[in-house]
Structures are given as C-alpha cells and as structure tokens.
Amino acid sequence: MAKSITLTRSYPHPPEKVWKTISNSEALASWLMPNNFKLEVGHRFYFQKK
C-alpha cells in the first residue's frame, strides 16, 4: 500500500511572489534549506542539510 502526505498552505503573498521564491534556488535556500534546484524539465533536485 502506497503512503502519501498532502500538505496545503496559504501564504499572505501574491502568487507571483511565491512562485519567484520557490522557483529560484537561492531564494528557496533562504526559506527552507540549501538545494541544487534548477527550473529545468527533468532536473532532479534535492535539499541538503545545513
């Protein structure tokens, strides 16, 4: 049996600002943790512990 976790969040910011943050590696790192994110189809990214 597959298990999954679903989270829903609402942010008090316009969608464009949220998208800018989650689609940029440096901005995402400042919000969550270091990563190798690239806005590229097929790129597999991961988060790194600080």
ABEGO torsion letter per residue (X at the ends): XBBBBBBBBBBABBAAAAAAAAABAAAAAAABBBBABBBBBGBBBBBBBX
